[in-house]
């Protein structure tokens, strides 16, 4: 763990300061020359706390980091699902993910582990050091600590879902720390910390939304807590009915607020707003990873089709993540989400972004396409891709509630209404409430999750917690083990429910052994 949990604090903070803006430079320089800063000497004034929490947000962008030729880290959570494939096939690590033959040397696996533990390490610094800063406004301190709790909980939530038993680090580490070579904690212990962190974040007095800066807010916290409870209800903890109710109740708090404040939280009226620069951090977008080309541009370019002139760059793109035809064709007839340029896919575009229309020859993912940057009919693009990457949308809040409430006692009117809102926007007819049983409503909600939340790094976690996978051919659900991913025609195995631990980490720290079942050891 020495390569992931020991931080060069001044280097990391620099990225955070650039991300979030100036934080009292004059006072900062009066305190101590930056080249002499250490974690112990840095945390002395409120501006330091602001810079420190900015560095946690900054580290979230690891998911957009490079993973070799024509690949980015985020593709880890798409390639495994079977809903995407590649047109280039030039990255061996990405090919191994598509082919379900990844191991502890696969670059995306290693990068995700390192990236998540960087977020955790920097959040630990904030939670350990900021309480001791005096004088400092109490509300400001509570806000920063609440944000850090949410960000640490979210990083651990991703990590525990991917690897199961993992090191549970809650304090800053140095080479002299007693747990510098930590052992792995049980899944249930990790979830205990996640819930504690999210409940603490919920009590920190944060606003319901933060349109200006896109920082952690109540709507995001409550939705995340609902998702954690829903996951705990299923595999691998199987806590059942009590946790389904907790999940439903928490999501319903957001829905209740949204119903009373529809101009603050709501669904966008059209799908283009989901990926419109001017709409980021608002209404449906409860939490996003912030991108600005001054620091870092949007990292989703691997969704561009290979060598087709859809942007100002002309023929280009990598096509290393494209939808499988089978998944695209699984959308219901008339589903607006599958309509060219009106939904989450496009089959035509404009030459070099704003020229003559042409056919792409196949469907491609439009959900992360930035018209403002790349151009649209008759309008040249800005060439600055400042689009954020969505992490939590209100659409998911509605579907979390519908699923959890159904598990509590079958489909209720409120659960049906939440589910129907997703289908109404897609311009689909929804059967009457009375036609559903608990079992048929369950699968109907799952189908909406697959079709609404596709290509947002969510589907893989649904597959693992449900131990079910959407079958594009039957429109039903298969058991996880044995399901054939149509992207590669390879079956999912029991071992695929967890990722392998990175090999180098296990070599550095023997306390991480043994390797997760089914993968080569060290």
DRENLUM-836394 format. One record per residue (C-alpha): x, y, z; chain. Coordinates in pm, 1 decimal, padded with zeros to 6 digits. Layout:
// residues N
east | north | up | kolpa
X | Y | Z | A .
...
END
This chain:
// residues 522
east | north | up | kolpa
00000.0 | 00000.0 | 00000.0 | A .
00297.5 | 00234.9 | 00024.8 | A .
00243.9 | 00354.2 | -00333.3 | A .
-00119.2 | 00450.3 | -00278.5 | A .
-00166.0 | 00561.0 | 00080.5 | A .
00135.6 | 00781.0 | 00149.8 | A .
00074.8 | 01118.6 | -00008.0 | A .
00294.6 | 01402.9 | -00119.0 | A .
00062.0 | 01657.2 | 00035.4 | A .
00189.4 | 01970.1 | -00135.9 | A .
00169.4 | 01813.4 | -00483.0 | A .
-00184.8 | 01687.3 | -00431.9 | A .
-00301.8 | 02015.1 | -00279.9 | A .
-00174.0 | 02210.1 | -00578.1 | A .
-00416.4 | 02025.5 | -00807.2 | A .
-00700.3 | 02091.1 | -00563.1 | A .
-00623.7 | 02461.5 | -00542.9 | A .
-00636.2 | 02490.2 | -00921.4 | A .
-00967.2 | 02300.9 | -00929.5 | A .
-01156.1 | 02501.6 | -00671.3 | A .
-00999.4 | 02844.8 | -00717.5 | A .
-00800.2 | 03085.1 | -00495.0 | A .
-00816.8 | 03037.3 | -00121.1 | A .
-00642.4 | 03335.5 | 00032.1 | A .
-00298.7 | 03329.2 | -00131.5 | A .
-00157.2 | 03614.2 | 00076.3 | A .
-00239.7 | 03450.1 | 00407.5 | A .
-00116.9 | 03118.4 | 00273.3 | A .
00226.0 | 03260.7 | 00190.8 | A .
00252.0 | 03441.0 | 00523.3 | A .
00216.6 | 03111.7 | 00703.4 | A .
00504.0 | 02920.4 | 00548.1 | A .
00676.8 | 02875.9 | 00215.6 | A .
00495.3 | 02601.9 | 00019.5 | A .
00818.3 | 02412.2 | -00041.0 | A .
00852.1 | 02363.4 | 00334.9 | A .
00496.9 | 02244.6 | 00394.8 | A .
00424.7 | 01910.2 | 00558.9 | A .
00090.6 | 01758.5 | 00660.9 | A .
00160.9 | 01869.4 | 01019.9 | A .
00253.2 | 02228.9 | 00937.8 | A .
00000.1 | 02288.6 | 00660.1 | A .
-00332.3 | 02268.6 | 00844.0 | A .
-00320.9 | 02594.4 | 01040.5 | A .
-00578.5 | 02832.4 | 00887.5 | A .
-00924.4 | 02795.1 | 00726.3 | A .
-00782.9 | 02854.9 | 00377.5 | A .
-00574.3 | 02541.9 | 00422.2 | A .
-00889.9 | 02344.3 | 00497.8 | A .
-01051.8 | 02474.9 | 00179.4 | A .
-00748.1 | 02379.4 | -00025.8 | A .
-00740.3 | 02037.2 | 00136.7 | A .
-01102.6 | 01952.2 | 00055.1 | A .
-01042.9 | 02084.5 | -00297.5 | A .
-00767.1 | 01827.7 | -00334.5 | A .
-01011.9 | 01547.5 | -00251.5 | A .
-01245.0 | 01664.5 | -00527.3 | A .
-00944.0 | 01691.3 | -00757.5 | A .
-00851.9 | 01327.9 | -00696.7 | A .
-01197.1 | 01212.8 | -00810.7 | A .
-01081.7 | 01272.4 | -01164.8 | A .
-00866.1 | 00958.4 | -01159.2 | A .
-01150.9 | 00783.3 | -01341.2 | A .
-01069.1 | 00990.9 | -01648.2 | A .
-00699.5 | 00908.6 | -01642.0 | A .
-00530.3 | 00725.2 | -01924.1 | A .
-00508.3 | 00345.5 | -01925.4 | A .
-00282.5 | 00292.4 | -02223.1 | A .
-00347.3 | 00348.7 | -02590.9 | A .
-00708.5 | 00439.8 | -02676.4 | A .
-00833.5 | 00373.3 | -02325.1 | A .
-00932.7 | 00545.7 | -02000.6 | A .
-00978.8 | 00415.7 | -01648.4 | A .
-01357.3 | 00457.0 | -01657.3 | A .
-01384.0 | 00183.2 | -01919.7 | A .
-01323.0 | -00074.4 | -01646.6 | A .
-01684.6 | -00043.7 | -01535.9 | A .
-01824.4 | -00053.4 | -01888.8 | A .
-01625.0 | -00326.6 | -02060.4 | A .
-01727.7 | -00589.8 | -01805.1 | A .
-02102.3 | -00530.8 | -01845.3 | A .
-02143.5 | -00672.5 | -02194.9 | A .
-02330.8 | -00360.5 | -02312.3 | A .
-02030.6 | -00218.1 | -02495.4 | A .
-01759.3 | -00341.4 | -02727.8 | A .
-01468.6 | -00190.5 | -02921.0 | A .
-01399.7 | -00090.4 | -03280.0 | A .
-01023.2 | -00060.9 | -03236.9 | A .
-00915.1 | -00351.9 | -03014.4 | A .
-00564.8 | -00203.8 | -02984.5 | A .
-00539.9 | -00196.3 | -02605.9 | A .
-00458.5 | -00539.9 | -02465.4 | A .
-00574.6 | -00454.4 | -02112.2 | A .
-00908.2 | -00328.0 | -02242.7 | A .
-00940.8 | -00635.2 | -02463.0 | A .
-00882.6 | -00852.5 | -02156.6 | A .
-01167.0 | -00674.7 | -01978.4 | A .
-01401.0 | -00724.5 | -02273.7 | A .
-01295.2 | -01089.7 | -02288.6 | A .
-01333.9 | -01138.3 | -01909.7 | A .
-00972.5 | -01255.5 | -01878.3 | A .
-00843.0 | -00962.9 | -01671.7 | A .
-00607.6 | -01022.5 | -01378.7 | A .
-00406.1 | -00836.0 | -01115.9 | A .
-00178.8 | -00684.0 | -01381.6 | A .
-00460.0 | -00528.4 | -01586.4 | A .
-00394.4 | -00154.2 | -01599.9 | A .
-00751.4 | -00040.2 | -01538.9 | A .
-00777.1 | -00260.1 | -01227.2 | A .
-00451.0 | -00122.2 | -01088.7 | A .
-00543.5 | 00237.6 | -01169.0 | A .
-00885.5 | 00213.6 | -01006.0 | A .
-00735.0 | 00071.2 | -00686.2 | A .
-00470.7 | 00343.8 | -00674.4 | A .
-00715.3 | 00620.0 | -00761.9 | A .
-00974.0 | 00521.7 | -00502.1 | A .
-00716.8 | 00495.0 | -00225.5 | A .
-00579.3 | 00837.7 | -00317.2 | A .
-00926.6 | 00983.0 | -00261.3 | A .
-00951.0 | 00795.6 | 00069.1 | A .
-00603.5 | 00905.4 | 00180.5 | A .
-00669.4 | 01272.1 | 00105.8 | A .
-01011.7 | 01259.9 | 00276.7 | A .
-00843.7 | 01103.1 | 00579.6 | A .
-00605.9 | 01399.8 | 00593.7 | A .
-00897.8 | 01642.6 | 00594.5 | A .
-01090.6 | 01451.9 | 00860.2 | A .
-00784.0 | 01419.2 | 01080.7 | A .
-00636.7 | 01768.7 | 01049.0 | A .
-00921.8 | 02014.0 | 00989.0 | A .
-01092.5 | 01967.2 | 01330.8 | A .
-00780.6 | 02114.8 | 01496.3 | A .
-00776.0 | 02437.0 | 01293.5 | A .
-00858.1 | 02734.8 | 01514.7 | A .
-00999.1 | 02988.1 | 01486.9 | A .
-01234.6 | 02870.6 | 01215.2 | A .
-01602.7 | 02933.5 | 01149.1 | A .
-01799.0 | 02637.0 | 01284.1 | A .
-02032.4 | 02614.6 | 00984.4 | A .
-01740.0 | 02623.2 | 00741.3 | A .
-01563.0 | 02349.5 | 00932.1 | A .
-01877.8 | 02135.8 | 00948.7 | A .
-01930.0 | 02177.3 | 00573.5 | A .
-01576.5 | 02071.8 | 00484.3 | A .
-01585.6 | 01771.4 | 00716.6 | A .
-01926.6 | 01670.1 | 00582.3 | A .
-01800.8 | 01685.0 | 00224.5 | A .
-01493.8 | 01480.0 | 00316.6 | A .
-01711.7 | 01217.9 | 00484.4 | A .
-01927.4 | 01181.7 | 00173.7 | A .
-01626.2 | 01158.1 | -00056.5 | A .
-01452.6 | 00899.9 | 00161.0 | A .
-01771.8 | 00696.2 | 00194.3 | A .
-01829.4 | 00704.1 | -00182.0 | A .
-01472.0 | 00591.6 | -00252.7 | A .
-01501.2 | 00305.8 | -00003.8 | A .
-01841.2 | 00212.7 | -00146.7 | A .
-01688.6 | 00168.9 | -00491.1 | A .
-01383.4 | -00012.2 | -00353.8 | A .
-01573.5 | -00263.9 | -00141.5 | A .
-01809.2 | -00347.3 | -00426.8 | A .
-01517.4 | -00411.5 | -00660.2 | A .
-01285.0 | -00609.3 | -00430.4 | A .
-01484.6 | -00729.6 | -00127.6 | A .
-01263.3 | -00746.3 | 00182.4 | A .
-01028.9 | -00446.5 | 00158.6 | A .
-00792.6 | -00245.7 | 00382.1 | A .
-00996.3 | -00005.0 | 00595.3 | A .
-00778.0 | 00300.9 | 00651.0 | A .
-00927.5 | 00590.0 | 00846.9 | A .
-00618.7 | 00787.9 | 00954.3 | A .
-00330.8 | 00945.1 | 00760.8 | A .
-00044.8 | 00702.6 | 00706.4 | A .
00329.9 | 00738.4 | 00707.7 | A .
00601.8 | 00476.8 | 00679.7 | A .
00604.2 | 00468.1 | 01061.0 | A .
00230.3 | 00395.3 | 01092.4 | A .
00139.2 | 00073.6 | 01270.2 | A .
-00094.8 | -00016.5 | 00983.5 | A .
00138.9 | 00086.8 | 00701.6 | A .
00102.1 | -00269.3 | 00569.9 | A .
-00266.5 | -00317.0 | 00649.0 | A .
-00468.4 | -00633.9 | 00643.9 | A .
-00805.0 | -00661.7 | 00473.9 | A .
-01119.5 | -00581.9 | 00670.6 | A .
-01445.6 | -00768.2 | 00632.6 | A .
-01705.3 | -00630.9 | 00392.3 | A .
-01951.0 | -00565.4 | 00674.7 | A .
-01697.1 | -00352.6 | 00863.4 | A .
-01636.8 | -00142.9 | 00553.1 | A .
-02009.4 | -00086.5 | 00507.1 | A .
-02036.7 | 00015.0 | 00872.5 | A .
-01789.7 | 00298.8 | 00810.8 | A .
-01964.1 | 00396.1 | 00485.7 | A .
-02299.5 | 00432.8 | 00660.0 | A .
-02144.4 | 00621.3 | 00952.7 | A .
-01972.5 | 00862.3 | 00714.1 | A .
-02285.7 | 00927.9 | 00510.3 | A .
-02500.4 | 00984.1 | 00818.9 | A .
-02239.4 | 01228.9 | 00949.7 | A .
-02232.5 | 01404.7 | 00612.0 | A .
-02611.7 | 01424.4 | 00617.6 | A .
-02595.4 | 01607.6 | 00952.4 | A .
-02334.1 | 01860.1 | 00836.9 | A .
-02582.5 | 02126.3 | 00730.5 | A .
-02507.0 | 02111.0 | 00357.9 | A .
-02752.9 | 02266.0 | 00109.2 | A .
-02994.4 | 02051.6 | -00085.8 | A .
-02815.5 | 02144.3 | -00408.3 | A .
-02497.9 | 02337.2 | -00499.0 | A .
-02548.2 | 02466.7 | -00851.1 | A .
-02262.2 | 02716.3 | -00833.9 | A .
-01972.9 | 02485.7 | -00742.8 | A .
-02109.3 | 02132.8 | -00778.9 | A .
-02000.1 | 02037.6 | -00428.3 | A .
-02151.2 | 01765.8 | -00213.6 | A .
-02514.1 | 01834.2 | -00120.2 | A .
-02800.5 | 01679.9 | 00071.2 | A .
-02971.0 | 01533.9 | -00235.2 | A .
-02652.4 | 01349.1 | -00332.0 | A .
-02587.6 | 01226.6 | 00022.6 | A .
-02938.7 | 01091.8 | 00072.7 | A .
-02943.9 | 00923.7 | -00269.6 | A .
-02603.9 | 00768.5 | -00205.2 | A .
-02720.6 | 00643.8 | 00134.7 | A .
-03028.7 | 00494.2 | -00031.0 | A .
-02805.1 | 00313.0 | -00279.8 | A .
-02579.3 | 00185.1 | -00000.8 | A .
-02878.7 | 00049.5 | 00193.7 | A .
-03018.7 | -00112.1 | -00122.6 | A .
-02683.3 | -00277.2 | -00189.0 | A .
-02658.0 | -00398.8 | 00170.5 | A .
-03003.5 | -00553.2 | 00136.9 | A .
-02876.0 | -00774.3 | -00145.2 | A .
-02551.9 | -00954.3 | -00227.3 | A .
-02317.9 | -01007.4 | -00047.8 | A .
-02456.0 | -00897.6 | 00293.6 | A .
-02818.1 | -01002.2 | 00224.5 | A .
-02963.2 | -00787.6 | 00502.8 | A .
-03305.7 | -00804.1 | 00345.1 | A .
-03633.0 | -00628.3 | 00421.9 | A .
-03517.4 | -00384.6 | 00690.1 | A .
-03254.3 | -00242.4 | 00455.6 | A .
-03490.4 | -00223.1 | 00161.0 | A .
-03710.1 | -00004.7 | 00380.7 | A .
-03415.0 | 00211.8 | 00481.1 | A .
-03330.2 | 00253.4 | 00112.8 | A .
-03687.3 | 00340.5 | 00017.9 | A .
-03729.4 | 00589.0 | 00300.2 | A .
-03405.3 | 00770.0 | 00222.7 | A .
-03479.1 | 00800.9 | -00149.3 | A .
-03830.9 | 00918.9 | -00067.2 | A .
-03689.1 | 01207.1 | 00135.9 | A .
-03529.6 | 01336.5 | -00184.8 | A .
-03847.0 | 01275.2 | -00385.3 | A .
-04055.8 | 01459.3 | -00126.2 | A .
-03823.9 | 01758.6 | -00138.2 | A .
-03817.8 | 01750.1 | -00519.1 | A .
-04196.9 | 01740.7 | -00540.2 | A .
-04211.8 | 02051.3 | -00319.5 | A .
-03925.0 | 02222.5 | -00503.1 | A .
-03950.6 | 02114.3 | -00868.5 | A .
-03734.0 | 02400.0 | -00995.0 | A .
-03448.9 | 02281.8 | -00770.7 | A .
-03459.8 | 01901.7 | -00818.7 | A .
-03638.4 | 01734.7 | -01106.9 | A .
-03591.7 | 01536.8 | -01425.8 | A .
-03478.3 | 01735.1 | -01726.5 | A .
-03758.0 | 01767.4 | -01978.5 | A .
-03536.5 | 01633.5 | -02258.1 | A .
-03234.4 | 01404.5 | -02279.3 | A .
-03007.5 | 01658.1 | -02445.6 | A .
-03001.8 | 01853.1 | -02120.4 | A .
-02832.4 | 01554.8 | -01953.0 | A .
-02519.2 | 01635.7 | -02154.1 | A .
-02545.4 | 02012.0 | -02198.2 | A .
-02264.6 | 02221.9 | -02049.0 | A .
-02494.6 | 02497.0 | -01928.3 | A .
-02708.6 | 02245.4 | -01736.1 | A .
-02433.6 | 02085.3 | -01528.9 | A .
-02469.2 | 02068.5 | -01149.5 | A .
-02839.2 | 02148.9 | -01162.3 | A .
-03188.3 | 01999.7 | -01148.5 | A .
-03132.0 | 01632.8 | -01239.6 | A .
-02756.8 | 01630.7 | -01179.8 | A .
-02729.7 | 01574.1 | -00804.9 | A .
-02354.9 | 01512.7 | -00811.4 | A .
-02095.5 | 01526.4 | -01088.0 | A .
-01719.3 | 01506.7 | -01129.3 | A .
-01617.5 | 01858.5 | -01227.9 | A .
-01427.5 | 01918.0 | -01551.0 | A .
-01290.8 | 02236.2 | -01701.6 | A .
-01026.0 | 02252.8 | -01970.9 | A .
-00825.9 | 02502.3 | -01762.5 | A .
-00741.6 | 02201.9 | -01542.2 | A .
-00873.4 | 01891.9 | -01720.6 | A .
-01120.5 | 01840.3 | -02002.3 | A .
-01401.5 | 01587.5 | -02010.6 | A .
-01248.9 | 01237.2 | -02038.0 | A .
-01523.6 | 01046.5 | -02220.5 | A .
-01381.5 | 01080.4 | -02573.6 | A .
-01334.5 | 00704.9 | -02610.9 | A .
-01709.3 | 00691.6 | -02680.1 | A .
-01649.0 | 00877.1 | -03009.0 | A .
-01680.6 | 00649.6 | -03315.2 | A .
-01357.4 | 00538.9 | -03473.6 | A .
-01239.3 | 00762.2 | -03757.6 | A .
-01570.1 | 00936.6 | -03824.8 | A .
-01578.8 | 01319.7 | -03844.9 | A .
-01822.3 | 01396.1 | -03562.7 | A .
-01609.5 | 01674.7 | -03409.6 | A .
-01408.2 | 01976.1 | -03523.0 | A .
-01103.2 | 01743.9 | -03536.9 | A .
-01241.8 | 01571.6 | -03845.3 | A .
-01203.7 | 01193.2 | -03888.7 | A .
-01077.4 | 01073.4 | -03552.4 | A .
-01196.6 | 00920.8 | -03229.9 | A .
-01108.8 | 00578.9 | -03098.3 | A .
-01434.0 | 00384.1 | -03088.2 | A .
-01286.9 | 00186.0 | -02801.2 | A .
-01623.5 | 00191.9 | -02622.9 | A .
-01927.2 | 00156.1 | -02845.7 | A .
-02267.9 | 00004.8 | -02771.2 | A .
-02330.9 | -00350.6 | -02873.6 | A .
-02600.2 | -00377.1 | -03138.2 | A .
-02788.2 | -00622.9 | -02917.5 | A .
-02811.6 | -00377.6 | -02628.0 | A .
-02912.0 | -00085.2 | -02849.0 | A .
-03181.7 | -00299.1 | -03010.7 | A .
-03318.4 | -00402.9 | -02670.9 | A .
-03480.9 | -00062.9 | -02615.0 | A .
-03857.8 | -00073.5 | -02662.7 | A .
-04001.3 | 00042.5 | -02991.8 | A .
-04058.5 | 00416.3 | -02969.9 | A .
-03825.6 | 00465.5 | -02671.6 | A .
-03698.8 | 00822.0 | -02708.9 | A .
-03371.7 | 00722.9 | -02543.2 | A .
-03282.4 | 00524.0 | -02855.9 | A .
-03382.9 | 00796.0 | -03102.2 | A .
-03101.5 | 00948.9 | -03303.4 | A .
-02965.9 | 01263.4 | -03129.2 | A .
-03278.7 | 01298.4 | -02915.3 | A .
-03183.1 | 01031.3 | -02663.8 | A .
-02870.0 | 00859.6 | -02539.1 | A .
-02749.5 | 00741.4 | -02881.9 | A .
-02678.6 | 00886.4 | -03223.3 | A .
-02669.3 | 00722.2 | -03565.0 | A .
-02610.2 | 01039.6 | -03767.4 | A .
-02414.8 | 01358.5 | -03710.2 | A .
-02272.3 | 01664.0 | -03886.4 | A .
-01942.0 | 01655.5 | -04071.4 | A .
-01666.4 | 01801.0 | -03853.4 | A .
-01930.9 | 01880.8 | -03592.6 | A .
-02131.6 | 02143.7 | -03780.0 | A .
-02125.1 | 02058.5 | -04152.3 | A .
-02334.1 | 01837.9 | -04375.9 | A .
-02521.7 | 01553.8 | -04203.1 | A .
-02396.0 | 01199.5 | -04259.1 | A .
-02475.2 | 00849.5 | -04136.8 | A .
-02251.2 | 00690.5 | -03876.1 | A .
-02343.0 | 00343.7 | -03998.4 | A .
-02413.7 | 00221.2 | -03646.0 | A .
-02537.8 | 00353.2 | -03310.6 | A .
-02292.1 | 00527.0 | -03078.8 | A .
-02320.4 | 00664.8 | -02725.3 | A .
-02447.7 | 01023.2 | -02729.3 | A .
-02498.5 | 01056.2 | -02353.2 | A .
-02155.4 | 01216.7 | -02297.4 | A .
-02130.0 | 01402.6 | -02629.7 | A .
-02078.4 | 01777.1 | -02587.7 | A .
-02251.7 | 01970.5 | -02865.5 | A .
-02122.3 | 02299.0 | -02725.9 | A .
-01761.2 | 02186.1 | -02760.4 | A .
-01786.9 | 01975.2 | -03076.2 | A .
-02044.5 | 02168.6 | -03275.2 | A .
-02394.5 | 02101.4 | -03398.6 | A .
-02602.9 | 02179.1 | -03707.4 | A .
-02465.0 | 02504.5 | -03850.2 | A .
-02293.3 | 02601.7 | -03523.6 | A .
-01919.9 | 02557.7 | -03476.5 | A .
-01797.4 | 02409.4 | -03151.7 | A .
-01598.0 | 02595.7 | -02889.0 | A .
-01333.9 | 02318.4 | -02884.8 | A .
-01339.3 | 02334.7 | -02504.6 | A .
-01499.2 | 02023.5 | -02357.2 | A .
-01603.8 | 02144.9 | -02012.8 | A .
-01880.5 | 01886.8 | -01969.8 | A .
-01892.8 | 01725.1 | -01626.2 | A .
-01930.0 | 01350.6 | -01574.1 | A .
-02253.2 | 01256.2 | -01391.2 | A .
-02225.2 | 01043.2 | -01078.9 | A .
-02573.9 | 01069.2 | -00927.1 | A .
-02883.2 | 01172.8 | -01122.9 | A .
-03235.5 | 01223.5 | -00991.6 | A .
-03346.0 | 00959.2 | -01240.9 | A .
-03155.6 | 00707.4 | -01031.3 | A .
-03315.5 | 00836.9 | -00711.0 | A .
-03657.7 | 00760.4 | -00857.2 | A .
-03553.2 | 00411.9 | -00965.0 | A .
-03389.2 | 00338.5 | -00628.8 | A .
-03714.3 | 00423.9 | -00457.2 | A .
-03925.5 | 00219.1 | -00696.7 | A .
-03706.2 | -00089.5 | -00653.5 | A .
-03667.3 | -00065.0 | -00276.3 | A .
-04033.0 | 00013.0 | -00205.5 | A .
-04142.9 | -00280.6 | -00418.2 | A .
-03921.8 | -00510.9 | -00210.2 | A .
-04082.6 | -00382.2 | 00108.6 | A .
-04430.2 | -00494.0 | 00010.8 | A .
-04494.8 | -00504.0 | -00358.4 | A .
-04565.6 | -00222.9 | -00604.1 | A .
-04735.2 | 00073.9 | -00436.2 | A .
-04878.7 | 00377.4 | -00609.4 | A .
-04579.0 | 00588.9 | -00505.4 | A .
-04330.6 | 00329.8 | -00634.5 | A .
-04525.7 | 00301.4 | -00958.6 | A .
-04535.4 | 00679.3 | -00999.8 | A .
-04157.4 | 00704.8 | -00958.2 | A .
-04102.7 | 00426.8 | -01211.6 | A .
-04356.3 | 00572.8 | -01454.8 | A .
-04184.5 | 00911.9 | -01457.3 | A .
-03878.7 | 00751.8 | -01615.4 | A .
-04091.2 | 00585.5 | -01881.8 | A .
-04302.8 | 00894.6 | -01943.9 | A .
-03994.3 | 01094.5 | -02036.4 | A .
-03897.9 | 00816.4 | -02276.9 | A .
-04247.9 | 00849.7 | -02429.5 | A .
-04334.9 | 00491.2 | -02343.7 | A .
-04674.4 | 00355.6 | -02241.7 | A .
-04666.3 | 00198.6 | -01896.0 | A .
-04908.8 | -00080.6 | -01804.2 | A .
-05148.8 | -00002.5 | -01520.6 | A .
-05031.4 | -00056.7 | -01163.4 | A .
-05274.4 | -00343.8 | -01113.3 | A .
-05116.8 | -00547.9 | -01391.6 | A .
-04789.6 | -00585.7 | -01200.1 | A .
-04696.7 | -00841.1 | -00938.3 | A .
-04402.6 | -00785.2 | -00708.9 | A .
-04191.0 | -01008.1 | -00932.4 | A .
-04287.9 | -00847.0 | -01263.5 | A .
-04252.7 | -00495.2 | -01124.1 | A .
-03908.3 | -00585.7 | -00987.9 | A .
-03783.1 | -00684.4 | -01331.8 | A .
-03953.2 | -00385.7 | -01495.6 | A .
-03758.9 | -00149.7 | -01268.0 | A .
-03435.7 | -00337.8 | -01332.2 | A .
-03490.2 | -00301.7 | -01708.5 | A .
-03533.2 | 00072.3 | -01665.7 | A .
-03207.8 | 00087.5 | -01469.0 | A .
-03025.5 | -00088.3 | -01753.5 | A .
-03174.2 | 00138.8 | -02018.7 | A .
-03176.6 | 00469.9 | -01829.3 | A .
-02841.8 | 00447.4 | -01649.1 | A .
-02635.2 | 00273.5 | -01918.2 | A .
-02279.7 | 00400.2 | -01975.5 | A .
-02265.3 | 00583.3 | -01642.4 | A .
-02046.8 | 00328.5 | -01460.4 | A .
-02352.0 | 00194.6 | -01271.3 | A .
-02461.7 | -00119.9 | -01455.2 | A .
-02173.9 | -00337.2 | -01333.3 | A .
-02262.3 | -00269.9 | -00970.1 | A .
-02624.1 | -00366.5 | -01040.7 | A .
-02505.0 | -00694.4 | -01188.6 | A .
-02298.4 | -00772.7 | -00879.9 | A .
-02553.1 | -00675.0 | -00612.0 | A .
-02839.8 | -00850.2 | -00790.1 | A .
-02635.7 | -01144.2 | -00916.2 | A .
-02853.4 | -01098.3 | -01223.6 | A .
-02780.1 | -00971.2 | -01572.8 | A .
-03015.5 | -00829.1 | -01832.3 | A .
-03051.9 | -01060.5 | -02131.5 | A .
-03093.5 | -00848.8 | -02444.9 | A .
-03234.7 | -01139.9 | -02641.9 | A .
-03507.5 | -01249.7 | -02399.7 | A .
-03571.7 | -00912.7 | -02231.2 | A .
-03549.3 | -01101.6 | -01902.5 | A .
-03275.5 | -01159.4 | -01648.8 | A .
-03020.3 | -01438.4 | -01622.9 | A .
-02826.0 | -01551.3 | -01320.6 | A .
-02490.7 | -01372.6 | -01311.5 | A .
-02291.1 | -01694.2 | -01320.6 | A .
-02326.3 | -01842.9 | -01667.4 | A .
-02469.4 | -01535.0 | -01837.8 | A .
-02310.8 | -01485.4 | -02179.6 | A .
-02181.0 | -01133.1 | -02238.9 | A .
-02275.4 | -01072.0 | -02600.6 | A .
-01985.3 | -00829.9 | -02640.1 | A .
-01745.7 | -01124.7 | -02628.5 | A .
-01967.7 | -01435.4 | -02616.6 | A .
-01790.8 | -01527.2 | -02293.7 | A .
-01976.8 | -01647.5 | -01982.0 | A .
-01951.1 | -01469.1 | -01649.9 | A .
-01800.8 | -01683.0 | -01374.7 | A .
-01831.9 | -01676.5 | -00996.9 | A .
-01488.4 | -01517.4 | -00970.1 | A .
-01602.6 | -01217.5 | -01174.7 | A .
-01820.8 | -01095.2 | -00888.9 | A .
-01497.6 | -00945.4 | -00751.1 | A .
-01193.8 | -00797.6 | -00919.6 | A .
-00846.6 | -00935.8 | -00859.1 | A .
-00626.5 | -00735.1 | -00624.6 | A .
-00343.9 | -00557.4 | -00807.0 | A .
-00041.4 | -00785.1 | -00819.3 | A .
00211.3 | -00514.5 | -00730.3 | A .
00015.3 | -00416.5 | -00419.2 | A .
00021.4 | -00777.0 | -00302.2 | A .
00394.8 | -00795.3 | -00362.8 | A .
00448.1 | -00474.1 | -00164.8 | A .
00215.4 | -00584.9 | 00113.4 | A .
00192.0 | -00959.4 | 00184.2 | A .
-00084.5 | -00882.4 | 00437.3 | A .
-00325.5 | -00839.1 | 00146.0 | A .
-00298.8 | -01207.4 | 00054.9 | A .
-00462.2 | -01432.0 | -00042.5 | A .
-00576.9 | -01312.6 | -00383.8 | A .
-00951.8 | -01306.6 | -00448.9 | A .
-01080.0 | -01652.7 | -00547.5 | A .
-01026.5 | -01768.8 | -00903.4 | A .
-00743.0 | -01531.2 | -00993.0 | A .
-00370.6 | -01611.5 | -01006.8 | A .
-00190.8 | -01547.1 | -00675.8 | A .
00145.4 | -01386.0 | -00615.9 | A .
END
